[in-house]
Amino acid sequence: MSAKMKQVIENIKDLSSDEKALIAHCLISSLETKQDDNVDDAWAAIAETRFSELMSGSVQGVSWEEIKKEIKG
C-alpha cells in the first residue's frame, strides 16, 4: 500500500460526510471507462417496465421511509 493511500485511510475519520461523499464520487468517476452505447437504452427499458408494473398494480411501491426502516433494522 502506498504512503498516500495509508494517509487517506488514516485521516478519513476526520472528514465530514460531505467530504467523504465527494471523495467517493471522485474515486468512482475515475474508474469509469467508455460507456457502452446500449446501457442507456437498457436502463430506459427497465424504467419503462417498472413504471408499467406500478401503473397496472401488478407490483406495489415502497416508500423511502419504509426502506430506511428496513435498512436500520
PDB file of N, CA, C, O and CB in Angstrom:
ATOM      1  N   MET A   1       0.857  -1.169   0.000  1.00  0.00           N
ATOM      2  CA  MET A   1       0.000   0.000   0.000  1.00  0.00           C
ATOM      3  C   MET A   1       0.904   1.234   0.000  1.00  0.00           C
ATOM      4  O   MET A   1       1.888   1.301   0.737  1.00  0.00           O
ATOM      5  CB  MET A   1      -0.976  -0.003   1.232  1.00  0.00           C
ATOM      6  N   SER A   2       0.554   2.194  -0.832  1.00  0.00           N
ATOM      7  CA  SER A   2       1.362   3.405  -0.934  1.00  0.00           C
ATOM      8  C   SER A   2       1.201   4.282   0.302  1.00  0.00           C
ATOM      9  O   SER A   2       0.231   4.151   1.048  1.00  0.00           O
ATOM     10  CB  SER A   2       0.985   4.192  -2.187  1.00  0.00           C
ATOM     11  N   ALA A   3       2.151   5.165   0.504  1.00  0.00           N
ATOM     12  CA  ALA A   3       2.096   6.094   1.636  1.00  0.00           C
ATOM     13  C   ALA A   3       0.893   7.023   1.517  1.00  0.00           C
ATOM     14  O   ALA A   3       0.273   7.373   2.522  1.00  0.00           O
ATOM     15  CB  ALA A   3       3.392   6.917   1.722  1.00  0.00           C
ATOM     16  N   LYS A   4       0.565   7.419   0.300  1.00  0.00           N
ATOM     17  CA  LYS A   4      -0.599   8.291   0.099  1.00  0.00           C
ATOM     18  C   LYS A   4      -1.891   7.585   0.493  1.00  0.00           C
ATOM     19  O   LYS A   4      -2.776   8.176   1.112  1.00  0.00           O
ATOM     20  CB  LYS A   4      -0.679   8.751  -1.364  1.00  0.00           C
ATOM     21  N   MET A   5      -1.982   6.315   0.124  1.00  0.00           N
ATOM     22  CA  MET A   5      -3.179   5.539   0.467  1.00  0.00           C
ATOM     23  C   MET A   5      -3.294   5.373   1.974  1.00  0.00           C
ATOM     24  O   MET A   5      -4.383   5.518   2.531  1.00  0.00           O
ATOM     25  CB  MET A   5      -3.148   4.161  -0.217  1.00  0.00           C
ATOM     26  N   LYS A   6      -2.206   5.077   2.626  1.00  0.00           N
ATOM     27  CA  LYS A   6      -2.209   4.948   4.082  1.00  0.00           C
ATOM     28  C   LYS A   6      -2.659   6.246   4.743  1.00  0.00           C
ATOM     29  O   LYS A   6      -3.423   6.228   5.708  1.00  0.00           O
ATOM     30  CB  LYS A   6      -0.817   4.554   4.588  1.00  0.00           C
ATOM     31  N   GLN A   7      -2.182   7.370   4.218  1.00  0.00           N
ATOM     32  CA  GLN A   7      -2.535   8.677   4.770  1.00  0.00           C
ATOM     33  C   GLN A   7      -4.034   8.936   4.626  1.00  0.00           C
ATOM     34  O   GLN A   7      -4.671   9.426   5.558  1.00  0.00           O
ATOM     35  CB  GLN A   7      -1.733   9.791   4.074  1.00  0.00           C
ATOM     36  N   VAL A   8      -4.589   8.613   3.477  1.00  0.00           N
ATOM     37  CA  VAL A   8      -6.028   8.810   3.253  1.00  0.00           C
ATOM     38  C   VAL A   8      -6.827   7.958   4.238  1.00  0.00           C
ATOM     39  O   VAL A   8      -7.761   8.445   4.873  1.00  0.00           O
ATOM     40  CB  VAL A   8      -6.415   8.454   1.788  1.00  0.00           C
ATOM     41  N   ILE A   9      -6.457   6.695   4.359  1.00  0.00           N
ATOM     42  CA  ILE A   9      -7.183   5.789   5.251  1.00  0.00           C
ATOM     43  C   ILE A   9      -7.094   6.249   6.698  1.00  0.00           C
ATOM     44  O   ILE A   9      -8.083   6.205   7.430  1.00  0.00           O
ATOM     45  CB  ILE A   9      -6.640   4.366   5.123  1.00  0.00           C
ATOM     46  N   GLU A  10      -5.908   6.691   7.112  1.00  0.00           N
ATOM     47  CA  GLU A  10      -5.727   7.136   8.491  1.00  0.00           C
ATOM     48  C   GLU A  10      -6.516   8.404   8.799  1.00  0.00           C
ATOM     49  O   GLU A  10      -6.948   8.601   9.935  1.00  0.00           O
ATOM     50  CB  GLU A  10      -4.257   7.370   8.769  1.00  0.00           C
ATOM     51  N   ASN A  11      -6.709   9.261   7.807  1.00  0.00           N
ATOM     52  CA  ASN A  11      -7.349  10.551   8.039  1.00  0.00           C
ATOM     53  C   ASN A  11      -8.823  10.591   7.650  1.00  0.00           C
ATOM     54  O   ASN A  11      -9.475  11.616   7.850  1.00  0.00           O
ATOM     55  CB  ASN A  11      -6.618  11.608   7.288  1.00  0.00           C
ATOM     56  N   ILE A  12      -9.357   9.528   7.112  1.00  0.00           N
ATOM     57  CA  ILE A  12     -10.731   9.540   6.623  1.00  0.00           C
ATOM     58  C   ILE A  12     -11.735   9.827   7.741  1.00  0.00           C
ATOM     59  O   ILE A  12     -12.770  10.448   7.499  1.00  0.00           O
ATOM     60  CB  ILE A  12     -11.059   8.212   5.964  1.00  0.00           C
ATOM     61  N   LYS A  13     -11.437   9.384   8.946  1.00  0.00           N
ATOM     62  CA  LYS A  13     -12.359   9.595  10.068  1.00  0.00           C
ATOM     63  C   LYS A  13     -12.500  11.069  10.420  1.00  0.00           C
ATOM     64  O   LYS A  13     -13.479  11.460  11.057  1.00  0.00           O
ATOM     65  CB  LYS A  13     -11.886   8.820  11.291  1.00  0.00           C
ATOM     66  N   ASP A  14     -11.538  11.891  10.016  1.00  0.00           N
ATOM     67  CA  ASP A  14     -11.569  13.316  10.326  1.00  0.00           C
ATOM     68  C   ASP A  14     -12.378  14.130   9.311  1.00  0.00           C
ATOM     69  O   ASP A  14     -12.602  15.324   9.506  1.00  0.00           O
ATOM     70  CB  ASP A  14     -10.159  13.849  10.392  1.00  0.00           C
ATOM     71  N   LEU A  15     -12.809  13.485   8.241  1.00  0.00           N
ATOM     72  CA  LEU A  15     -13.541  14.194   7.193  1.00  0.00           C
ATOM     73  C   LEU A  15     -15.028  14.254   7.509  1.00  0.00           C
ATOM     74  O   LEU A  15     -15.568  13.386   8.194  1.00  0.00           O
ATOM     75  CB  LEU A  15     -13.321  13.521   5.838  1.00  0.00           C
ATOM     76  N   SER A  16     -15.677  15.288   7.002  1.00  0.00           N
ATOM     77  CA  SER A  16     -17.127  15.394   7.145  1.00  0.00           C
ATOM     78  C   SER A  16     -17.793  14.415   6.180  1.00  0.00           C
ATOM     79  O   SER A  16     -17.144  13.867   5.288  1.00  0.00           O
ATOM     80  CB  SER A  16     -17.614  16.853   6.880  1.00  0.00           C
ATOM     81  N   SER A  17     -19.072  14.209   6.367  1.00  0.00           N
ATOM     82  CA  SER A  17     -19.825  13.331   5.454  1.00  0.00           C
ATOM     83  C   SER A  17     -19.778  13.865   4.033  1.00  0.00           C
ATOM     84  O   SER A  17     -19.634  13.095   3.084  1.00  0.00           O
ATOM     85  CB  SER A  17     -21.290  13.191   5.914  1.00  0.00           C
ATOM     86  N   ASP A  18     -19.899  15.179   3.877  1.00  0.00           N
ATOM     87  CA  ASP A  18     -19.841  15.777   2.539  1.00  0.00           C
ATOM     88  C   ASP A  18     -18.484  15.551   1.884  1.00  0.00           C
ATOM     89  O   ASP A  18     -18.405  15.272   0.688  1.00  0.00           O
ATOM     90  CB  ASP A  18     -20.138  17.274   2.613  1.00  0.00           C
ATOM     91  N   GLU A  19     -17.422  15.672   2.668  1.00  0.00           N
ATOM     92  CA  GLU A  19     -16.086  15.454   2.122  1.00  0.00           C
ATOM     93  C   GLU A  19     -15.893  13.993   1.727  1.00  0.00           C
ATOM     94  O   GLU A  19     -15.299  13.703   0.689  1.00  0.00           O
ATOM     95  CB  GLU A  19     -15.016  15.874   3.141  1.00  0.00           C
ATOM     96  N   LYS A  20     -16.392  13.078   2.545  1.00  0.00           N
ATOM     97  CA  LYS A  20     -16.303  11.651   2.214  1.00  0.00           C
ATOM     98  C   LYS A  20     -17.090  11.343   0.944  1.00  0.00           C
ATOM     99  O   LYS A  20     -16.639  10.572   0.097  1.00  0.00           O
ATOM    100  CB  LYS A  20     -16.825  10.790   3.383  1.00  0.00           C
ATOM    101  N   ALA A  21     -18.264  11.948   0.819  1.00  0.00           N
ATOM    102  CA  ALA A  21     -19.085  11.726  -0.375  1.00  0.00           C
ATOM    103  C   ALA A  21     -18.375  12.246  -1.622  1.00  0.00           C
ATOM    104  O   ALA A  21     -18.413  11.606  -2.673  1.00  0.00           O
ATOM    105  CB  ALA A  21     -20.458  12.410  -0.222  1.00  0.00           C
ATOM    106  N   LEU A  22     -17.734  13.393  -1.508  1.00  0.00           N
ATOM    107  CA  LEU A  22     -17.002  13.959  -2.647  1.00  0.00           C
ATOM    108  C   LEU A  22     -15.842  13.047  -3.042  1.00  0.00           C
ATOM    109  O   LEU A  22     -15.609  12.815  -4.228  1.00  0.00           O
ATOM    110  CB  LEU A  22     -16.478  15.375  -2.310  1.00  0.00           C
ATOM    111  N   ILE A  23     -15.123  12.537  -2.059  1.00  0.00           N
ATOM    112  CA  ILE A  23     -14.020  11.618  -2.356  1.00  0.00           C
ATOM    113  C   ILE A  23     -14.548  10.358  -3.031  1.00  0.00           C
ATOM    114  O   ILE A  23     -13.970   9.887  -4.010  1.00  0.00           O
ATOM    115  CB  ILE A  23     -13.252  11.252  -1.067  1.00  0.00           C
ATOM    116  N   ALA A  24     -15.644   9.812  -2.509  1.00  0.00           N
ATOM    117  CA  ALA A  24     -16.236   8.606  -3.101  1.00  0.00           C
ATOM    118  C   ALA A  24     -16.638   8.869  -4.549  1.00  0.00           C
ATOM    119  O   ALA A  24     -16.386   8.050  -5.433  1.00  0.00           O
ATOM    120  CB  ALA A  24     -17.464   8.140  -2.281  1.00  0.00           C
ATOM    121  N   HIS A  25     -17.261  10.012  -4.780  1.00  0.00           N
ATOM    122  CA  HIS A  25     -17.670  10.380  -6.138  1.00  0.00           C
ATOM    123  C   HIS A  25     -16.456  10.471  -7.060  1.00  0.00           C
ATOM    124  O   HIS A  25     -16.475   9.947  -8.174  1.00  0.00           O
ATOM    125  CB  HIS A  25     -18.432  11.719  -6.129  1.00  0.00           C
ATOM    126  N   CYS A  26     -15.417  11.128  -6.597  1.00  0.00           N
ATOM    127  CA  CYS A  26     -14.209  11.279  -7.417  1.00  0.00           C
ATOM    128  C   CYS A  26     -13.566   9.929  -7.718  1.00  0.00           C
ATOM    129  O   CYS A  26     -13.123   9.684  -8.840  1.00  0.00           O
ATOM    130  CB  CYS A  26     -13.199  12.190  -6.713  1.00  0.00           C
ATOM    131  N   LEU A  27     -13.515   9.058  -6.720  1.00  0.00           N
ATOM    132  CA  LEU A  27     -12.941   7.731  -6.935  1.00  0.00           C
ATOM    133  C   LEU A  27     -13.742   6.929  -7.944  1.00  0.00           C
ATOM    134  O   LEU A  27     -13.177   6.322  -8.853  1.00  0.00           O
ATOM    135  CB  LEU A  27     -12.861   6.972  -5.624  1.00  0.00           C
ATOM    136  N   ILE A  28     -15.049   6.928  -7.786  1.00  0.00           N
ATOM    137  CA  ILE A  28     -15.903   6.167  -8.702  1.00  0.00           C
ATOM    138  C   ILE A  28     -15.817   6.744 -10.111  1.00  0.00           C
ATOM    139  O   ILE A  28     -15.747   5.999 -11.089  1.00  0.00           O
ATOM    140  CB  ILE A  28     -17.368   6.171  -8.212  1.00  0.00           C
ATOM    141  N   SER A  29     -15.823   8.065 -10.212  1.00  0.00           N
ATOM    142  CA  SER A  29     -15.729   8.704 -11.530  1.00  0.00           C
ATOM    143  C   SER A  29     -14.412   8.370 -12.217  1.00  0.00           C
ATOM    144  O   SER A  29     -14.358   8.224 -13.438  1.00  0.00           O
ATOM    145  CB  SER A  29     -15.876  10.221 -11.400  1.00  0.00           C
ATOM    146  N   SER A  30     -13.355   8.252 -11.429  1.00  0.00           N
ATOM    147  CA  SER A  30     -12.051   7.949 -12.021  1.00  0.00           C
ATOM    148  C   SER A  30     -11.984   6.530 -12.566  1.00  0.00           C
ATOM    149  O   SER A  30     -11.124   6.231 -13.395  1.00  0.00           O
ATOM    150  CB  SER A  30     -10.953   8.153 -10.995  1.00  0.00           C
ATOM    151  N   LEU A  31     -12.874   5.650 -12.117  1.00  0.00           N
ATOM    152  CA  LEU A  31     -12.899   4.270 -12.586  1.00  0.00           C
ATOM    153  C   LEU A  31     -13.694   4.110 -13.875  1.00  0.00           C
ATOM    154  O   LEU A  31     -13.527   3.123 -14.592  1.00  0.00           O
ATOM    155  CB  LEU A  31     -13.477   3.374 -11.520  1.00  0.00           C
ATOM    156  N   GLU A  32     -14.550   5.069 -14.167  1.00  0.00           N
ATOM    157  CA  GLU A  32     -15.422   4.942 -15.319  1.00  0.00           C
ATOM    158  C   GLU A  32     -14.624   4.924 -16.610  1.00  0.00           C
ATOM    159  O   GLU A  32     -13.699   5.711 -16.808  1.00  0.00           O
ATOM    160  CB  GLU A  32     -16.432   6.071 -15.344  1.00  0.00           C
ATOM    161  N   THR A  33     -15.002   4.019 -17.466  1.00  0.00           N
ATOM    162  CA  THR A  33     -14.383   3.912 -18.771  1.00  0.00           C
ATOM    163  C   THR A  33     -15.432   4.223 -19.820  1.00  0.00           C
ATOM    164  O   THR A  33     -16.525   4.686 -19.493  1.00  0.00           O
ATOM    165  CB  THR A  33     -13.765   2.506 -18.993  1.00  0.00           C
ATOM    166  N   LYS A  34     -15.114   3.978 -21.046  1.00  0.00           N
ATOM    167  CA  LYS A  34     -16.059   4.248 -22.122  1.00  0.00           C
ATOM    168  C   LYS A  34     -17.379   3.528 -21.853  1.00  0.00           C
ATOM    169  O   LYS A  34     -17.404   2.331 -21.568  1.00  0.00           O
ATOM    170  CB  LYS A  34     -15.472   3.814 -23.482  1.00  0.00           C
ATOM    171  N   GLN A  35     -18.459   4.273 -21.947  1.00  0.00           N
ATOM    172  CA  GLN A  35     -19.787   3.717 -21.674  1.00  0.00           C
ATOM    173  C   GLN A  35     -20.301   2.964 -22.887  1.00  0.00           C
ATOM    174  O   GLN A  35     -20.182   3.426 -24.022  1.00  0.00           O
ATOM    175  CB  GLN A  35     -20.777   4.828 -21.278  1.00  0.00           C
ATOM    176  N   ASP A  36     -20.868   1.807 -22.629  1.00  0.00           N
ATOM    177  CA  ASP A  36     -21.495   1.015 -23.671  1.00  0.00           C
ATOM    178  C   ASP A  36     -22.694   1.794 -24.201  1.00  0.00           C
ATOM    179  O   ASP A  36     -23.513   2.280 -23.422  1.00  0.00           O
ATOM    180  CB  ASP A  36     -21.921  -0.390 -23.138  1.00  0.00           C
ATOM    181  N   ASP A  37     -22.799   1.912 -25.506  1.00  0.00           N
ATOM    182  CA  ASP A  37     -23.883   2.679 -26.122  1.00  0.00           C
ATOM    183  C   ASP A  37     -25.256   2.121 -25.785  1.00  0.00           C
ATOM    184  O   ASP A  37     -26.242   2.857 -25.834  1.00  0.00           O
ATOM    185  CB  ASP A  37     -23.707   2.712 -27.621  1.00  0.00           C
ATOM    186  N   ASN A  38     -25.349   0.855 -25.447  1.00  0.00           N
ATOM    187  CA  ASN A  38     -26.639   0.231 -25.185  1.00  0.00           C
ATOM    188  C   ASN A  38     -27.092   0.371 -23.736  1.00  0.00           C
ATOM    189  O   ASN A  38     -28.218  -0.001 -23.406  1.00  0.00           O
ATOM    190  CB  ASN A  38     -26.580  -1.219 -25.549  1.00  0.00           C
ATOM    191  N   VAL A  39     -26.235   0.898 -22.870  1.00  0.00           N
ATOM    192  CA  VAL A  39     -26.569   0.992 -21.450  1.00  0.00           C
ATOM    193  C   VAL A  39     -27.781   1.902 -21.233  1.00  0.00           C
ATOM    194  O   VAL A  39     -28.709   1.533 -20.513  1.00  0.00           O
ATOM    195  CB  VAL A  39     -25.362   1.514 -20.651  1.00  0.00           C
ATOM    196  N   ASP A  40     -27.778   3.074 -21.843  1.00  0.00           N
ATOM    197  CA  ASP A  40     -28.901   3.999 -21.667  1.00  0.00           C
ATOM    198  C   ASP A  40     -30.210   3.382 -22.148  1.00  0.00           C
ATOM    199  O   ASP A  40     -31.249   3.534 -21.506  1.00  0.00           O
ATOM    200  CB  ASP A  40     -28.635   5.307 -22.415  1.00  0.00           C
ATOM    201  N   ASP A  41     -30.155   2.693 -23.271  1.00  0.00           N
ATOM    202  CA  ASP A  41     -31.358   2.045 -23.792  1.00  0.00           C
ATOM    203  C   ASP A  41     -31.850   0.947 -22.852  1.00  0.00           C
ATOM    204  O   ASP A  41     -33.054   0.788 -22.651  1.00  0.00           O
ATOM    205  CB  ASP A  41     -31.087   1.463 -25.180  1.00  0.00           C
ATOM    206  N   ALA A  42     -30.907   0.188 -22.276  1.00  0.00           N
ATOM    207  CA  ALA A  42     -31.279  -0.885 -21.359  1.00  0.00           C
ATOM    208  C   ALA A  42     -31.919  -0.309 -20.099  1.00  0.00           C
ATOM    209  O   ALA A  42     -32.933  -0.827 -19.632  1.00  0.00           O
ATOM    210  CB  ALA A  42     -30.050  -1.736 -20.993  1.00  0.00           C
ATOM    211  N   TRP A  43     -31.336   0.762 -19.542  1.00  0.00           N
ATOM    212  CA  TRP A  43     -31.920   1.389 -18.346  1.00  0.00           C
ATOM    213  C   TRP A  43     -33.293   1.969 -18.648  1.00  0.00           C
ATOM    214  O   TRP A  43     -34.201   1.876 -17.823  1.00  0.00           O
ATOM    215  CB  TRP A  43     -30.994   2.490 -17.806  1.00  0.00           C
ATOM    216  N   ALA A  44     -33.450   2.567 -19.821  1.00  0.00           N
ATOM    217  CA  ALA A  44     -34.749   3.126 -20.200  1.00  0.00           C
ATOM    218  C   ALA A  44     -35.800   2.021 -20.301  1.00  0.00           C
ATOM    219  O   ALA A  44     -36.942   2.202 -19.880  1.00  0.00           O
ATOM    220  CB  ALA A  44     -34.642   3.887 -21.540  1.00  0.00           C
ATOM    221  N   ALA A  45     -35.412   0.891 -20.853  1.00  0.00           N
ATOM    222  CA  ALA A  45     -36.351  -0.237 -20.973  1.00  0.00           C
ATOM    223  C   ALA A  45     -36.753  -0.756 -19.593  1.00  0.00           C
ATOM    224  O   ALA A  45     -37.923  -1.060 -19.361  1.00  0.00           O
ATOM    225  CB  ALA A  45     -35.723  -1.380 -21.806  1.00  0.00           C
ATOM    226  N   ILE A  46     -35.792  -0.858 -18.684  1.00  0.00           N
ATOM    227  CA  ILE A  46     -36.096  -1.298 -17.319  1.00  0.00           C
ATOM    228  C   ILE A  46     -37.034  -0.311 -16.637  1.00  0.00           C
ATOM    229  O   ILE A  46     -37.999  -0.712 -15.987  1.00  0.00           O
ATOM    230  CB  ILE A  46     -34.801  -1.456 -16.497  1.00  0.00           C
ATOM    231  N   ALA A  47     -36.749   0.975 -16.787  1.00  0.00           N
ATOM    232  CA  ALA A  47     -37.584   2.003 -16.164  1.00  0.00           C
ATOM    233  C   ALA A  47     -39.010   1.946 -16.709  1.00  0.00           C
ATOM    234  O   ALA A  47     -39.969   2.064 -15.946  1.00  0.00           O
ATOM    235  CB  ALA A  47     -36.981   3.400 -16.398  1.00  0.00           C
ATOM    236  N   GLU A  48     -39.155   1.768 -18.006  1.00  0.00           N
ATOM    237  CA  GLU A  48     -40.488   1.683 -18.605  1.00  0.00           C
ATOM    238  C   GLU A  48     -41.242   0.462 -18.081  1.00  0.00           C
ATOM    239  O   GLU A  48     -42.433   0.545 -17.780  1.00  0.00           O
ATOM    240  CB  GLU A  48     -40.385   1.624 -20.140  1.00  0.00           C
ATOM    241  N   THR A  49     -40.551  -0.663 -17.975  1.00  0.00           N
ATOM    242  CA  THR A  49     -41.175  -1.881 -17.450  1.00  0.00           C
ATOM    243  C   THR A  49     -41.638  -1.673 -16.015  1.00  0.00           C
ATOM    244  O   THR A  49     -42.767  -2.017 -15.666  1.00  0.00           O
ATOM    245  CB  THR A  49     -40.198  -3.066 -17.524  1.00  0.00           C
ATOM    246  N   ARG A  50     -40.759  -1.107 -15.176  1.00  0.00           N
ATOM    247  CA  ARG A  50     -41.103  -0.879 -13.770  1.00  0.00           C
ATOM    248  C   ARG A  50     -42.287   0.087 -13.652  1.00  0.00           C
ATOM    249  O   ARG A  50     -43.186  -0.123 -12.837  1.00  0.00           O
ATOM    250  CB  ARG A  50     -39.884  -0.325 -12.999  1.00  0.00           C
ATOM    251  N   PHE A  51     -42.281   1.133 -14.458  1.00  0.00           N
ATOM    252  CA  PHE A  51     -43.366   2.099 -14.432  1.00  0.00           C
ATOM    253  C   PHE A  51     -44.683   1.432 -14.819  1.00  0.00           C
ATOM    254  O   PHE A  51     -45.709   1.655 -14.176  1.00  0.00           O
ATOM    255  CB  PHE A  51     -43.062   3.273 -15.371  1.00  0.00           C
ATOM    256  N   SER A  52     -44.652   0.617 -15.867  1.00  0.00           N
ATOM    257  CA  SER A  52     -45.859  -0.095 -16.303  1.00  0.00           C
ATOM    258  C   SER A  52     -46.372  -1.027 -15.215  1.00  0.00           C
ATOM    259  O   SER A  52     -47.581  -1.136 -15.012  1.00  0.00           O
ATOM    260  CB  SER A  52     -45.580  -0.893 -17.581  1.00  0.00           C
ATOM    261  N   GLU A  53     -45.455  -1.704 -14.509  1.00  0.00           N
ATOM    262  CA  GLU A  53     -45.854  -2.595 -13.423  1.00  0.00           C
ATOM    263  C   GLU A  53     -46.520  -1.820 -12.286  1.00  0.00           C
ATOM    264  O   GLU A  53     -47.518  -2.269 -11.722  1.00  0.00           O
ATOM    265  CB  GLU A  53     -44.641  -3.363 -12.896  1.00  0.00           C
ATOM    266  N   LEU A  54     -45.964  -0.659 -11.956  1.00  0.00           N
ATOM    267  CA  LEU A  54     -46.565   0.173 -10.910  1.00  0.00           C
ATOM    268  C   LEU A  54     -47.948   0.674 -11.322  1.00  0.00           C
ATOM    269  O   LEU A  54     -48.889   0.633 -10.529  1.00  0.00           O
ATOM    270  CB  LEU A  54     -45.653   1.360 -10.589  1.00  0.00           C
ATOM    271  N   MET A  55     -48.065   1.141 -12.550  1.00  0.00           N
ATOM    272  CA  MET A  55     -49.333   1.702 -13.024  1.00  0.00           C
ATOM    273  C   MET A  55     -50.416   0.632 -13.141  1.00  0.00           C
ATOM    274  O   MET A  55     -51.592   0.915 -12.910  1.00  0.00           O
ATOM    275  CB  MET A  55     -49.133   2.385 -14.375  1.00  0.00           C
ATOM    276  N   SER A  56     -50.030  -0.590 -13.495  1.00  0.00           N
ATOM    277  CA  SER A  56     -51.022  -1.661 -13.637  1.00  0.00           C
ATOM    278  C   SER A  56     -51.422  -2.250 -12.293  1.00  0.00           C
ATOM    279  O   SER A  56     -52.435  -2.943 -12.195  1.00  0.00           O
ATOM    280  CB  SER A  56     -50.482  -2.762 -14.536  1.00  0.00           C
ATOM    281  N   GLY A  57     -50.640  -1.982 -11.264  1.00  0.00           N
ATOM    282  CA  GLY A  57     -50.921  -2.533  -9.947  1.00  0.00           C
ATOM    283  C   GLY A  57     -50.355  -3.928  -9.735  1.00  0.00           C
ATOM    284  O   GLY A  57     -50.620  -4.549  -8.705  1.00  0.00           O
ATOM    285  N   SER A  58     -49.578  -4.432 -10.692  1.00  0.00           N
ATOM    286  CA  SER A  58     -49.011  -5.772 -10.534  1.00  0.00           C
ATOM    287  C   SER A  58     -47.894  -5.807  -9.489  1.00  0.00           C
ATOM    288  O   SER A  58     -47.542  -6.874  -8.984  1.00  0.00           O
ATOM    289  CB  SER A  58     -48.480  -6.272 -11.870  1.00  0.00           C
ATOM    290  N   VAL A  59     -47.342  -4.642  -9.170  1.00  0.00           N
ATOM    291  CA  VAL A  59     -46.378  -4.528  -8.075  1.00  0.00           C
ATOM    292  C   VAL A  59     -46.747  -3.314  -7.231  1.00  0.00           C
ATOM    293  O   VAL A  59     -47.387  -2.378  -7.712  1.00  0.00           O
ATOM    294  CB  VAL A  59     -44.911  -4.409  -8.616  1.00  0.00           C
ATOM    295  N   GLN A  60     -46.341  -3.343  -5.982  1.00  0.00           N
ATOM    296  CA  GLN A  60     -46.593  -2.226  -5.081  1.00  0.00           C
ATOM    297  C   GLN A  60     -45.288  -1.487  -4.811  1.00  0.00           C
ATOM    298  O   GLN A  60     -44.243  -2.109  -4.617  1.00  0.00           O
ATOM    299  CB  GLN A  60     -47.231  -2.716  -3.757  1.00  0.00           C
ATOM    300  N   GLY A  61     -45.352  -0.178  -4.800  1.00  0.00           N
ATOM    301  CA  GLY A  61     -44.184   0.619  -4.475  1.00  0.00           C
ATOM    302  C   GLY A  61     -43.910   0.593  -2.977  1.00  0.00           C
ATOM    303  O   GLY A  61     -44.783   0.263  -2.174  1.00  0.00           O
ATOM    304  N   VAL A  62     -42.686   0.948  -2.622  1.00  0.00           N
ATOM    305  CA  VAL A  62     -42.285   1.011  -1.223  1.00  0.00           C
ATOM    306  C   VAL A  62     -41.769   2.427  -0.969  1.00  0.00           C
ATOM    307  O   VAL A  62     -40.978   2.960  -1.747  1.00  0.00           O
ATOM    308  CB  VAL A  62     -41.191  -0.080  -0.878  1.00  0.00           C
ATOM    309  N   SER A  63     -42.226   3.025   0.124  1.00  0.00           N
ATOM    310  CA  SER A  63     -41.799   4.394   0.420  1.00  0.00           C
ATOM    311  C   SER A  63     -40.351   4.425   0.895  1.00  0.00           C
ATOM    312  O   SER A  63     -39.819   3.428   1.381  1.00  0.00           O
ATOM    313  CB  SER A  63     -42.713   5.023   1.479  1.00  0.00           C
ATOM    314  N   TRP A  64     -39.737   5.569   0.747  1.00  0.00           N
ATOM    315  CA  TRP A  64     -38.371   5.773   1.220  1.00  0.00           C
ATOM    316  C   TRP A  64     -38.298   5.556   2.732  1.00  0.00           C
ATOM    317  O   TRP A  64     -37.307   5.025   3.232  1.00  0.00           O
ATOM    318  CB  TRP A  64     -37.874   7.190   0.853  1.00  0.00           C
ATOM    319  N   GLU A  65     -39.320   5.955   3.452  1.00  0.00           N
ATOM    320  CA  GLU A  65     -39.348   5.750   4.896  1.00  0.00           C
ATOM    321  C   GLU A  65     -39.310   4.266   5.242  1.00  0.00           C
ATOM    322  O   GLU A  65     -38.604   3.863   6.166  1.00  0.00           O
ATOM    323  CB  GLU A  65     -40.593   6.399   5.501  1.00  0.00           C
ATOM    324  N   GLU A  66     -40.062   3.455   4.508  1.00  0.00           N
ATOM    325  CA  GLU A  66     -40.064   2.017   4.738  1.00  0.00           C
ATOM    326  C   GLU A  66     -38.692   1.409   4.445  1.00  0.00           C
ATOM    327  O   GLU A  66     -38.224   0.534   5.175  1.00  0.00           O
ATOM    328  CB  GLU A  66     -41.134   1.345   3.876  1.00  0.00           C
ATOM    329  N   ILE A  67     -38.066   1.869   3.393  1.00  0.00           N
ATOM    330  CA  ILE A  67     -36.735   1.370   3.032  1.00  0.00           C
ATOM    331  C   ILE A  67     -35.738   1.708   4.131  1.00  0.00           C
ATOM    332  O   ILE A  67     -34.946   0.854   4.531  1.00  0.00           O
ATOM    333  CB  ILE A  67     -36.269   1.966   1.680  1.00  0.00           C
ATOM    334  N   LYS A  68     -35.769   2.947   4.626  1.00  0.00           N
ATOM    335  CA  LYS A  68     -34.837   3.349   5.699  1.00  0.00           C
ATOM    336  C   LYS A  68     -35.052   2.521   6.942  1.00  0.00           C
ATOM    337  O   LYS A  68     -34.084   2.117   7.587  1.00  0.00           O
ATOM    338  CB  LYS A  68     -35.002   4.834   6.037  1.00  0.00           C
ATOM    339  N   LYS A  69     -36.315   2.252   7.300  1.00  0.00           N
ATOM    340  CA  LYS A  69     -36.592   1.426   8.481  1.00  0.00           C
ATOM    341  C   LYS A  69     -36.013   0.030   8.320  1.00  0.00           C
ATOM    342  O   LYS A  69     -35.432  -0.522   9.255  1.00  0.00           O
ATOM    343  CB  LYS A  69     -38.101   1.339   8.736  1.00  0.00           C
ATOM    344  N   GLU A  70     -36.173  -0.537   7.131  1.00  0.00           N
ATOM    345  CA  GLU A  70     -35.678  -1.892   6.888  1.00  0.00           C
ATOM    346  C   GLU A  70     -34.147  -1.937   6.942  1.00  0.00           C
ATOM    347  O   GLU A  70     -33.567  -2.899   7.446  1.00  0.00           O
ATOM    348  CB  GLU A  70     -36.175  -2.406   5.524  1.00  0.00           C
ATOM    349  N   ILE A  71     -33.509  -0.906   6.428  1.00  0.00           N
ATOM    350  CA  ILE A  71     -32.044  -0.857   6.443  1.00  0.00           C
ATOM    351  C   ILE A  71     -31.516  -0.750   7.869  1.00  0.00           C
ATOM    352  O   ILE A  71     -30.543  -1.408   8.237  1.00  0.00           O
ATOM    353  CB  ILE A  71     -31.537   0.326   5.605  1.00  0.00           C
ATOM    354  N   LYS A  72     -32.178   0.091   8.663  1.00  0.00           N
ATOM    355  CA  LYS A  72     -31.737   0.300  10.042  1.00  0.00           C
ATOM    356  C   LYS A  72     -31.998  -0.911  10.924  1.00  0.00           C
ATOM    357  O   LYS A  72     -31.390  -1.065  11.984  1.00  0.00           O
ATOM    358  CB  LYS A  72     -32.427   1.509  10.628  1.00  0.00           C
ATOM    359  N   GLY A  73     -32.900  -1.761  10.479  1.00  0.00           N
ATOM    360  CA  GLY A  73     -33.191  -2.993  11.208  1.00  0.00           C
ATOM    361  C   GLY A  73     -34.095  -2.786  12.306  1.00  0.00           C
ATOM    362  O   GLY A  73     -34.434  -3.734  13.014  1.00  0.00           O
TER     363      GLY A  73
END
